[in-house]
């Protein structure tokens, strides 16, 4: 017969004395029809992502009340999901004090301001070579960038000013226009060749490069004020996490305190760069990082409403 371990000598511990991670006070609570949102949000269980979401909300509210920097970095998909009104309202309330977009973001933002519609069928357009070939979008955006380049302005400032001055019919739903009117920096961080407007004759590579470079420096200034504040990365998997990491490095190199802040990443799947370059590396000196996975069109309105409720 093979030798077997003798389990009769196992040492047990008391259930009452054992440390646990979940208790009754952490459980979700039931609701009644017609109850306020605050009651619903409080009823979420204090477990895992729900608990982390509550901590993010608390950090944003605390930063806002303490007059600290709150930065929102956004991929273009956030705009396509119809979430611009939420971000603009937080800008108007002076909760969000800086916004960073990638190059695709300005295309969707401008088209919404122009005609109230955006997001073409890429699959269909790539078959016949019409993808991104819309004349008006490229002409408007590139003209603004080229004009701003001559005046020494970044892309965000140039385009926001142009949208307002052109009195585009839906400019009230433009993040870029809101930044211009509220004097809140909306910076644009471009990788040449990633955006459809780059292959139009109206595109000036020198203007795009210089405009994005100036916006990078503008963004570093916002990051230099992040101590005690919050940075939210929503739906940018590569560009903005990389830009943020470099901005933190420069801010610290120049002697600014950028050590103790809350970082949160909202996306539909987990990515390497947001995790490392937003949540882990920049907060290693004393900050906190939270990763929330879920659809933007659900999670960001939930985040927004909870912030408004707490404020």
KEZA-749458 format. One record per residue (C-alpha): residue in three letters; x, y, z. Coordinates in nm, 4 decimals, always signed. Each point is the difference from the previous one (the first is absolute). Example, Ala and Ser with C-alpha at 12.3 -4.5 7.8 and 13.67 -1.06 7.14 Angstrom:
BEGIN
node rest->ALA | xx->+1.2300 | yy->-0.4500 | zz->+0.7800
node rest->SER | xx->+0.1370 | yy->+0.3440 | zz->-0.0660
end
This chain:
BEGIN
node rest->UNK | xx->+0.0000 | yy->+0.0000 | zz->+0.0000
node rest->UNK | xx->+0.1287 | yy->+0.3466 | zz->-0.0926
node rest->UNK | xx->+0.0796 | yy->+0.2415 | zz->+0.2818
node rest->UNK | xx->-0.2595 | yy->+0.2706 | zz->+0.0643
node rest->UNK | xx->+0.0211 | yy->+0.3225 | zz->+0.1987
node rest->UNK | xx->-0.1563 | yy->-0.0153 | zz->+0.3452
node rest->UNK | xx->-0.2609 | yy->+0.2786 | zz->+0.0154
node rest->UNK | xx->-0.1144 | yy->-0.0781 | zz->+0.3530
node rest->UNK | xx->+0.2686 | yy->+0.2295 | zz->+0.1369
node rest->UNK | xx->-0.1096 | yy->+0.3101 | zz->-0.1945
node rest->UNK | xx->-0.0169 | yy->+0.3111 | zz->+0.2202
node rest->UNK | xx->-0.3237 | yy->+0.1953 | zz->-0.0445
node rest->UNK | xx->-0.0778 | yy->+0.3618 | zz->+0.0809
node rest->UNK | xx->-0.3118 | yy->+0.1711 | zz->+0.1305
node rest->UNK | xx->-0.2394 | yy->+0.1467 | zz->-0.2581
node rest->UNK | xx->-0.0579 | yy->+0.2957 | zz->+0.2322
node rest->UNK | xx->+0.3725 | yy->+0.0790 | zz->+0.0126
node rest->UNK | xx->+0.0801 | yy->-0.0593 | zz->-0.3675
node rest->UNK | xx->+0.0518 | yy->+0.3148 | zz->-0.2071
node rest->UNK | xx->-0.2569 | yy->+0.0443 | zz->-0.2780
node rest->UNK | xx->-0.0334 | yy->+0.2232 | zz->-0.3053
node rest->UNK | xx->-0.3782 | yy->+0.0303 | zz->-0.0179
node rest->UNK | xx->-0.2582 | yy->+0.0670 | zz->+0.2713
node rest->UNK | xx->-0.3731 | yy->+0.0752 | zz->+0.0145
node rest->UNK | xx->+0.0610 | yy->+0.3740 | zz->-0.0001
node rest->UNK | xx->+0.1662 | yy->-0.0402 | zz->-0.3415
node rest->UNK | xx->-0.3014 | yy->-0.1690 | zz->-0.1636
node rest->UNK | xx->-0.2188 | yy->+0.1617 | zz->-0.2631
node rest->UNK | xx->-0.3269 | yy->+0.1434 | zz->+0.1278
node rest->UNK | xx->-0.3404 | yy->-0.0318 | zz->-0.1567
node rest->UNK | xx->-0.1896 | yy->+0.2987 | zz->-0.1337
node rest->UNK | xx->-0.3546 | yy->+0.1259 | zz->-0.0398
node rest->UNK | xx->-0.1537 | yy->+0.1485 | zz->-0.3113
node rest->UNK | xx->+0.0565 | yy->+0.3750 | zz->-0.0287
node rest->UNK | xx->+0.2949 | yy->+0.0221 | zz->+0.2373
node rest->UNK | xx->+0.2654 | yy->+0.2655 | zz->-0.0674
node rest->UNK | xx->+0.3226 | yy->-0.0773 | zz->-0.1850
node rest->UNK | xx->+0.2037 | yy->+0.0619 | zz->+0.3136
node rest->UNK | xx->-0.1830 | yy->-0.2817 | zz->+0.1730
node rest->UNK | xx->+0.0741 | yy->-0.2295 | zz->-0.2951
node rest->UNK | xx->+0.3694 | yy->+0.0908 | zz->-0.0080
node rest->UNK | xx->+0.0342 | yy->-0.0522 | zz->+0.3740
node rest->UNK | xx->-0.1692 | yy->-0.3364 | zz->-0.0408
node rest->UNK | xx->+0.2811 | yy->-0.1340 | zz->-0.2193
node rest->UNK | xx->+0.2047 | yy->-0.2605 | zz->+0.1856
node rest->UNK | xx->+0.3283 | yy->+0.1137 | zz->+0.1529
node rest->UNK | xx->+0.1807 | yy->-0.2713 | zz->-0.1914
node rest->UNK | xx->+0.2531 | yy->-0.0026 | zz->-0.2870
node rest->UNK | xx->-0.0861 | yy->+0.2369 | zz->-0.2883
node rest->UNK | xx->-0.3038 | yy->+0.1514 | zz->+0.1730
node rest->UNK | xx->+0.2123 | yy->+0.0959 | zz->+0.2983
node rest->UNK | xx->+0.2689 | yy->+0.1386 | zz->-0.2298
node rest->UNK | xx->-0.2574 | yy->+0.2056 | zz->-0.1890
node rest->UNK | xx->-0.1132 | yy->+0.1549 | zz->+0.3277
node rest->UNK | xx->+0.3610 | yy->+0.0849 | zz->+0.0836
node rest->UNK | xx->+0.0489 | yy->+0.1655 | zz->-0.3406
node rest->UNK | xx->-0.3136 | yy->+0.2092 | zz->+0.0478
node rest->UNK | xx->+0.1142 | yy->+0.1020 | zz->+0.3471
node rest->UNK | xx->+0.3431 | yy->+0.0979 | zz->-0.1340
node rest->UNK | xx->-0.1499 | yy->+0.2159 | zz->-0.2782
node rest->UNK | xx->-0.2398 | yy->+0.1713 | zz->+0.2398
node rest->UNK | xx->+0.2742 | yy->+0.0613 | zz->+0.2554
node rest->UNK | xx->+0.2318 | yy->+0.1405 | zz->-0.2669
node rest->UNK | xx->-0.2714 | yy->+0.2278 | zz->-0.1325
node rest->UNK | xx->-0.0870 | yy->+0.1359 | zz->+0.3439
node rest->UNK | xx->+0.3702 | yy->+0.0538 | zz->+0.0763
node rest->UNK | xx->+0.0512 | yy->+0.1876 | zz->-0.3288
node rest->UNK | xx->+0.2356 | yy->-0.2686 | zz->-0.1336
node rest->UNK | xx->+0.0713 | yy->-0.1104 | zz->-0.3557
node rest->UNK | xx->-0.2269 | yy->-0.2579 | zz->-0.1638
node rest->UNK | xx->+0.1146 | yy->-0.1136 | zz->-0.3444
node rest->UNK | xx->-0.2096 | yy->-0.2037 | zz->-0.2444
node rest->UNK | xx->+0.1842 | yy->-0.1824 | zz->-0.2787
node rest->UNK | xx->-0.2361 | yy->-0.1367 | zz->-0.2657
node rest->UNK | xx->+0.0125 | yy->-0.2291 | zz->-0.2978
node rest->UNK | xx->-0.2232 | yy->+0.0864 | zz->-0.2954
node rest->UNK | xx->-0.2439 | yy->-0.2822 | zz->+0.0771
node rest->UNK | xx->-0.1192 | yy->+0.1936 | zz->+0.3047
node rest->UNK | xx->-0.1308 | yy->+0.2764 | zz->-0.2275
node rest->UNK | xx->-0.1599 | yy->-0.2524 | zz->-0.2366
node rest->UNK | xx->-0.1852 | yy->-0.1456 | zz->+0.2982
node rest->UNK | xx->-0.1726 | yy->+0.3361 | zz->+0.0514
node rest->UNK | xx->+0.1765 | yy->+0.0907 | zz->+0.3232
node rest->UNK | xx->+0.1200 | yy->+0.3512 | zz->-0.0856
node rest->UNK | xx->-0.2878 | yy->+0.1718 | zz->+0.1862
node rest->UNK | xx->+0.1099 | yy->-0.1724 | zz->+0.3209
node rest->UNK | xx->+0.3619 | yy->+0.1143 | zz->-0.0277
node rest->UNK | xx->-0.1038 | yy->+0.3515 | zz->-0.1025
node rest->UNK | xx->-0.2275 | yy->+0.0296 | zz->+0.3028
node rest->UNK | xx->+0.2858 | yy->-0.1030 | zz->+0.2294
node rest->UNK | xx->+0.2117 | yy->+0.2652 | zz->-0.1704
node rest->UNK | xx->-0.2681 | yy->+0.2625 | zz->+0.0590
node rest->UNK | xx->-0.0165 | yy->-0.1010 | zz->+0.3664
node rest->UNK | xx->+0.3806 | yy->+0.0423 | zz->+0.0177
node rest->UNK | xx->+0.0385 | yy->-0.3612 | zz->+0.1051
node rest->UNK | xx->+0.1964 | yy->-0.0918 | zz->-0.3137
node rest->UNK | xx->+0.2790 | yy->+0.2526 | zz->-0.0515
node rest->UNK | xx->+0.1870 | yy->-0.1512 | zz->-0.2945
node rest->UNK | xx->-0.0929 | yy->-0.2326 | zz->-0.2856
node rest->UNK | xx->+0.2340 | yy->-0.1938 | zz->-0.2293
node rest->UNK | xx->-0.1134 | yy->-0.1570 | zz->-0.3288
node rest->UNK | xx->+0.1619 | yy->-0.2134 | zz->-0.2655
node rest->UNK | xx->-0.0113 | yy->+0.1011 | zz->-0.3659
node rest->UNK | xx->-0.3152 | yy->-0.1934 | zz->-0.0838
node rest->UNK | xx->-0.1841 | yy->+0.1760 | zz->+0.2815
node rest->UNK | xx->+0.0110 | yy->+0.3365 | zz->-0.1730
node rest->UNK | xx->-0.1542 | yy->-0.1502 | zz->-0.3141
node rest->UNK | xx->-0.3066 | yy->-0.1311 | zz->+0.1818
node rest->UNK | xx->-0.0244 | yy->+0.3128 | zz->+0.2154
node rest->UNK | xx->+0.0085 | yy->+0.2291 | zz->-0.3050
node rest->UNK | xx->-0.2488 | yy->-0.2041 | zz->-0.2026
node rest->UNK | xx->-0.2448 | yy->+0.0020 | zz->+0.2903
node rest->UNK | xx->+0.0358 | yy->+0.3797 | zz->+0.0137
node rest->UNK | xx->-0.0442 | yy->+0.0276 | zz->-0.3771
node rest->UNK | xx->-0.2899 | yy->-0.2332 | zz->-0.0792
node rest->UNK | xx->-0.0936 | yy->-0.1829 | zz->+0.3213
node rest->UNK | xx->+0.1143 | yy->-0.3367 | zz->-0.1383
node rest->UNK | xx->+0.3308 | yy->-0.1909 | zz->-0.0158
node rest->UNK | xx->+0.1643 | yy->-0.3449 | zz->-0.0284
node rest->UNK | xx->+0.0008 | yy->-0.1382 | zz->-0.3520
node rest->UNK | xx->-0.0204 | yy->-0.3658 | zz->-0.1071
node rest->UNK | xx->+0.3715 | yy->-0.0837 | zz->-0.0239
node rest->UNK | xx->-0.0633 | yy->-0.3491 | zz->-0.1330
node rest->UNK | xx->-0.1954 | yy->+0.1323 | zz->-0.2966
node rest->UNK | xx->+0.2258 | yy->+0.2987 | zz->-0.0640
node rest->UNK | xx->+0.3227 | yy->-0.1997 | zz->-0.0034
node rest->UNK | xx->-0.1328 | yy->-0.2191 | zz->-0.2839
node rest->UNK | xx->-0.0415 | yy->+0.2805 | zz->-0.2506
node rest->UNK | xx->+0.2594 | yy->+0.2453 | zz->+0.1329
node rest->UNK | xx->-0.2489 | yy->+0.2550 | zz->+0.1370
node rest->UNK | xx->+0.0872 | yy->-0.0485 | zz->+0.3676
node rest->UNK | xx->+0.0912 | yy->+0.3382 | zz->+0.1495
node rest->UNK | xx->-0.0357 | yy->+0.1831 | zz->-0.3313
node rest->UNK | xx->-0.2625 | yy->+0.2499 | zz->+0.1179
node rest->UNK | xx->+0.1045 | yy->+0.3419 | zz->-0.1256
node rest->UNK | xx->-0.1596 | yy->+0.2319 | zz->+0.2560
node rest->UNK | xx->+0.1388 | yy->-0.1667 | zz->+0.3137
node rest->UNK | xx->+0.3611 | yy->-0.0002 | zz->-0.1171
node rest->UNK | xx->-0.0210 | yy->+0.3507 | zz->-0.1462
node rest->UNK | xx->-0.1415 | yy->+0.1491 | zz->+0.3211
node rest->UNK | xx->+0.2365 | yy->-0.1733 | zz->+0.2413
node rest->UNK | xx->+0.3166 | yy->+0.0371 | zz->-0.2060
node rest->UNK | xx->-0.0743 | yy->+0.3649 | zz->-0.0722
node rest->UNK | xx->-0.0350 | yy->+0.0680 | zz->+0.3724
node rest->UNK | xx->+0.3233 | yy->-0.1865 | zz->+0.0790
node rest->UNK | xx->+0.1905 | yy->+0.1806 | zz->-0.2746
node rest->UNK | xx->-0.1289 | yy->+0.3390 | zz->+0.1122
node rest->UNK | xx->+0.0778 | yy->-0.0721 | zz->+0.3625
node rest->UNK | xx->+0.3501 | yy->-0.1114 | zz->-0.0922
node rest->UNK | xx->+0.0707 | yy->+0.3438 | zz->-0.1407
node rest->UNK | xx->-0.1167 | yy->+0.1570 | zz->+0.3275
node rest->UNK | xx->+0.1962 | yy->-0.2389 | zz->+0.2205
node rest->UNK | xx->-0.3071 | yy->-0.1813 | zz->+0.1340
node rest->UNK | xx->-0.0488 | yy->-0.3652 | zz->+0.0815
node rest->UNK | xx->-0.2512 | yy->-0.2124 | zz->-0.1904
node rest->UNK | xx->-0.2620 | yy->-0.0009 | zz->+0.2749
node rest->UNK | xx->-0.0015 | yy->+0.3752 | zz->+0.0415
node rest->UNK | xx->+0.0042 | yy->+0.0635 | zz->-0.3750
node rest->UNK | xx->-0.2900 | yy->-0.2305 | zz->-0.0749
node rest->UNK | xx->-0.2093 | yy->+0.1031 | zz->+0.3003
node rest->UNK | xx->+0.0318 | yy->+0.3641 | zz->-0.1001
node rest->UNK | xx->-0.0924 | yy->-0.0787 | zz->-0.3611
node rest->UNK | xx->-0.3110 | yy->-0.2013 | zz->+0.0977
node rest->UNK | xx->-0.1243 | yy->+0.2888 | zz->+0.2150
node rest->UNK | xx->+0.0772 | yy->+0.2718 | zz->-0.2539
node rest->UNK | xx->-0.1613 | yy->-0.2014 | zz->-0.2819
node rest->UNK | xx->-0.3137 | yy->-0.0290 | zz->+0.2149
node rest->UNK | xx->-0.0422 | yy->-0.3651 | zz->-0.0869
node rest->UNK | xx->-0.3592 | yy->-0.1006 | zz->+0.0765
node rest->UNK | xx->+0.0823 | yy->-0.2590 | zz->+0.2685
node rest->UNK | xx->+0.3011 | yy->+0.1715 | zz->+0.1532
node rest->UNK | xx->-0.1620 | yy->-0.0344 | zz->+0.3441
node rest->UNK | xx->+0.0811 | yy->-0.3718 | zz->-0.0171
node rest->UNK | xx->+0.3632 | yy->+0.0520 | zz->-0.1003
node rest->UNK | xx->+0.2709 | yy->-0.0705 | zz->+0.2587
node rest->UNK | xx->+0.2388 | yy->+0.2171 | zz->-0.1990
node rest->UNK | xx->-0.2413 | yy->+0.2935 | zz->-0.0060
node rest->UNK | xx->-0.0737 | yy->-0.0444 | zz->+0.3707
node rest->UNK | xx->+0.3711 | yy->+0.0148 | zz->+0.0757
node rest->UNK | xx->+0.0328 | yy->+0.3253 | zz->-0.1929
node rest->UNK | xx->-0.3037 | yy->+0.1636 | zz->+0.1602
node rest->UNK | xx->+0.0768 | yy->-0.1179 | zz->+0.3541
node rest->UNK | xx->+0.3754 | yy->+0.0619 | zz->-0.0227
node rest->UNK | xx->+0.0676 | yy->-0.3651 | zz->+0.0809
node rest->UNK | xx->+0.2862 | yy->-0.1629 | zz->-0.1934
node rest->UNK | xx->-0.1090 | yy->-0.2669 | zz->-0.2473
node rest->UNK | xx->+0.3194 | yy->-0.1418 | zz->-0.1436
node rest->UNK | xx->+0.0360 | yy->-0.2258 | zz->-0.3036
node rest->UNK | xx->+0.2689 | yy->-0.2656 | zz->-0.0297
node rest->UNK | xx->+0.0513 | yy->-0.1250 | zz->-0.3536
node rest->UNK | xx->+0.1869 | yy->-0.2898 | zz->-0.1582
node rest->UNK | xx->+0.0576 | yy->+0.0843 | zz->-0.3669
node rest->UNK | xx->-0.1869 | yy->-0.2397 | zz->-0.2276
node rest->UNK | xx->-0.2554 | yy->-0.1192 | zz->+0.2537
node rest->UNK | xx->-0.2724 | yy->+0.2471 | zz->-0.1001
node rest->UNK | xx->-0.1902 | yy->+0.0336 | zz->-0.3262
node rest->UNK | xx->+0.0625 | yy->+0.3745 | zz->-0.0278
node rest->UNK | xx->+0.3729 | yy->-0.0679 | zz->-0.0431
node rest->UNK | xx->-0.0323 | yy->-0.1260 | zz->-0.3570
node rest->UNK | xx->-0.1906 | yy->+0.3005 | zz->-0.1294
node rest->UNK | xx->+0.1893 | yy->+0.2647 | zz->-0.2037
node rest->UNK | xx->-0.0978 | yy->+0.2615 | zz->+0.2589
node rest->UNK | xx->+0.2121 | yy->-0.1721 | zz->+0.2675
node rest->UNK | xx->+0.3285 | yy->+0.1711 | zz->+0.0874
node rest->UNK | xx->+0.2273 | yy->-0.2413 | zz->+0.1858
node rest->UNK | xx->+0.2048 | yy->+0.2823 | zz->+0.1473
node rest->UNK | xx->-0.3121 | yy->+0.1626 | zz->+0.1444
node rest->UNK | xx->-0.1344 | yy->-0.3275 | zz->+0.1381
node rest->UNK | xx->+0.3335 | yy->-0.0870 | zz->+0.1601
node rest->UNK | xx->+0.0586 | yy->+0.3422 | zz->+0.1535
node rest->UNK | xx->-0.3603 | yy->+0.0316 | zz->+0.1149
node rest->UNK | xx->+0.0089 | yy->-0.3373 | zz->+0.1726
node rest->UNK | xx->+0.3401 | yy->+0.0807 | zz->+0.1514
node rest->UNK | xx->-0.1334 | yy->+0.3248 | zz->+0.1478
node rest->UNK | xx->-0.2988 | yy->-0.1884 | zz->+0.1395
node rest->UNK | xx->+0.2380 | yy->-0.2507 | zz->+0.1590
node rest->UNK | xx->+0.1684 | yy->+0.2857 | zz->+0.1847
node rest->UNK | xx->-0.3417 | yy->+0.1369 | zz->+0.0991
node rest->UNK | xx->-0.0939 | yy->-0.3424 | zz->+0.1304
node rest->UNK | xx->+0.3195 | yy->-0.0264 | zz->+0.2040
node rest->UNK | xx->-0.0986 | yy->+0.3225 | zz->+0.1741
node rest->UNK | xx->-0.3334 | yy->-0.1559 | zz->+0.1041
node rest->UNK | xx->+0.1774 | yy->-0.3147 | zz->+0.1191
node rest->UNK | xx->+0.2420 | yy->+0.2124 | zz->+0.2038
node rest->UNK | xx->-0.3039 | yy->+0.0967 | zz->+0.2133
node rest->UNK | xx->-0.1248 | yy->-0.3568 | zz->+0.0542
node rest->UNK | xx->+0.1192 | yy->-0.0313 | zz->+0.3632
node rest->UNK | xx->-0.3088 | yy->-0.0797 | zz->+0.2061
node rest->UNK | xx->-0.2103 | yy->-0.0242 | zz->-0.3148
node rest->UNK | xx->-0.1373 | yy->-0.2634 | zz->-0.2360
node rest->UNK | xx->+0.0711 | yy->-0.1229 | zz->-0.3526
node rest->UNK | xx->-0.2622 | yy->-0.2040 | zz->-0.1860
node rest->UNK | xx->+0.0989 | yy->-0.1906 | zz->-0.3134
node rest->UNK | xx->-0.3111 | yy->-0.0967 | zz->-0.1936
node rest->UNK | xx->+0.0426 | yy->-0.2241 | zz->-0.3015
node rest->UNK | xx->+0.3535 | yy->+0.0814 | zz->-0.1136
node rest->UNK | xx->+0.2096 | yy->-0.3158 | zz->-0.0180
node rest->UNK | xx->+0.3317 | yy->+0.1380 | zz->-0.1302
node rest->UNK | xx->+0.0430 | yy->+0.3682 | zz->-0.0911
node rest->UNK | xx->-0.1216 | yy->+0.1804 | zz->+0.3113
node rest->UNK | xx->+0.1482 | yy->-0.2428 | zz->+0.2560
node rest->UNK | xx->+0.3382 | yy->+0.0457 | zz->-0.1701
node rest->UNK | xx->-0.0399 | yy->+0.3785 | zz->-0.0065
node rest->UNK | xx->-0.1022 | yy->+0.0049 | zz->+0.3670
node rest->UNK | xx->+0.3020 | yy->-0.2026 | zz->+0.1115
node rest->UNK | xx->+0.2371 | yy->+0.2410 | zz->-0.1749
node rest->UNK | xx->-0.1852 | yy->+0.3023 | zz->+0.1362
node rest->UNK | xx->+0.0354 | yy->-0.1299 | zz->+0.3569
node rest->UNK | xx->+0.3713 | yy->-0.0552 | zz->-0.0596
node rest->UNK | xx->+0.0551 | yy->+0.3544 | zz->-0.1273
node rest->UNK | xx->-0.2068 | yy->+0.1542 | zz->+0.2804
node rest->UNK | xx->+0.2057 | yy->-0.1805 | zz->+0.2641
node rest->UNK | xx->+0.3255 | yy->+0.0793 | zz->-0.1797
node rest->UNK | xx->-0.0864 | yy->+0.3701 | zz->+0.0201
node rest->UNK | xx->-0.0615 | yy->-0.0236 | zz->+0.3745
node rest->UNK | xx->-0.3795 | yy->-0.0170 | zz->+0.0120
node rest->UNK | xx->-0.1692 | yy->-0.2301 | zz->+0.2512
node rest->UNK | xx->-0.1974 | yy->-0.2598 | zz->-0.1909
node rest->UNK | xx->+0.0114 | yy->-0.2880 | zz->+0.2456
node rest->UNK | xx->-0.3256 | yy->-0.0376 | zz->+0.1899
node rest->UNK | xx->-0.3011 | yy->-0.0140 | zz->-0.2308
node rest->UNK | xx->-0.2728 | yy->-0.2409 | zz->-0.1039
node rest->UNK | xx->+0.0137 | yy->-0.1618 | zz->-0.3438
node rest->UNK | xx->-0.2876 | yy->-0.1913 | zz->-0.1569
node rest->UNK | xx->-0.0297 | yy->-0.1837 | zz->-0.3293
node rest->UNK | xx->-0.3375 | yy->-0.0711 | zz->-0.1578
node rest->UNK | xx->-0.0066 | yy->-0.2350 | zz->-0.2972
node rest->UNK | xx->-0.1899 | yy->-0.2941 | zz->-0.1456
node rest->UNK | xx->+0.2957 | yy->-0.2380 | zz->+0.0289
node rest->UNK | xx->+0.3250 | yy->+0.0072 | zz->+0.1958
node rest->UNK | xx->+0.3033 | yy->+0.1429 | zz->-0.1827
node rest->UNK | xx->+0.3682 | yy->-0.0016 | zz->+0.0951
node rest->UNK | xx->+0.0865 | yy->+0.3672 | zz->-0.0490
node rest->UNK | xx->-0.2854 | yy->+0.1609 | zz->+0.1945
node rest->UNK | xx->+0.0677 | yy->-0.2397 | zz->+0.2849
node rest->UNK | xx->+0.3739 | yy->+0.0652 | zz->+0.0145
node rest->UNK | xx->+0.0250 | yy->+0.3589 | zz->-0.1243
node rest->UNK | xx->-0.3029 | yy->+0.1483 | zz->+0.1755
node rest->UNK | xx->-0.0800 | yy->-0.2194 | zz->+0.2988
node rest->UNK | xx->+0.3273 | yy->-0.1551 | zz->+0.1175
node rest->UNK | xx->+0.3193 | yy->+0.1852 | zz->-0.0913
node rest->UNK | xx->-0.1167 | yy->+0.3610 | zz->+0.0533
node rest->UNK | xx->-0.1673 | yy->-0.0828 | zz->+0.3353
node rest->UNK | xx->+0.2895 | yy->-0.2043 | zz->+0.1427
node rest->UNK | xx->+0.1116 | yy->+0.2902 | zz->+0.2232
node rest->UNK | xx->-0.3225 | yy->+0.0063 | zz->+0.2006
node rest->UNK | xx->-0.3042 | yy->+0.0251 | zz->-0.2269
node rest->UNK | xx->-0.2785 | yy->-0.2493 | zz->-0.0695
node rest->UNK | xx->-0.1039 | yy->-0.1614 | zz->-0.3268
node rest->UNK | xx->-0.3337 | yy->-0.1630 | zz->-0.0879
node rest->UNK | xx->-0.0949 | yy->-0.2008 | zz->-0.3096
node rest->UNK | xx->-0.3702 | yy->-0.0100 | zz->-0.0906
node rest->UNK | xx->-0.1039 | yy->-0.2294 | zz->-0.2852
node rest->UNK | xx->-0.3364 | yy->+0.0612 | zz->-0.1658
node rest->UNK | xx->-0.1727 | yy->+0.1694 | zz->-0.2915
node rest->UNK | xx->+0.0547 | yy->+0.3760 | zz->-0.0120
node rest->UNK | xx->-0.3641 | yy->+0.0744 | zz->-0.0745
node rest->UNK | xx->-0.0928 | yy->-0.1586 | zz->+0.3344
node rest->UNK | xx->+0.2954 | yy->+0.0649 | zz->+0.2285
node rest->UNK | xx->+0.0653 | yy->+0.3672 | zz->-0.0773
node rest->UNK | xx->-0.3610 | yy->+0.1175 | zz->+0.0552
node rest->UNK | xx->+0.0062 | yy->-0.1998 | zz->+0.3253
node rest->UNK | xx->+0.3247 | yy->+0.1702 | zz->+0.1028
node rest->UNK | xx->-0.1350 | yy->+0.3422 | zz->-0.0981
node rest->UNK | xx->-0.3301 | yy->-0.0344 | zz->+0.1848
node rest->UNK | xx->+0.1758 | yy->-0.1222 | zz->+0.3134
node rest->UNK | xx->+0.2362 | yy->+0.2999 | zz->-0.0089
node rest->UNK | xx->-0.2887 | yy->+0.2427 | zz->-0.0447
node rest->UNK | xx->-0.1898 | yy->-0.1645 | zz->+0.2852
node rest->UNK | xx->+0.2976 | yy->+0.0310 | zz->+0.2375
node rest->UNK | xx->+0.0722 | yy->+0.3612 | zz->-0.0988
end
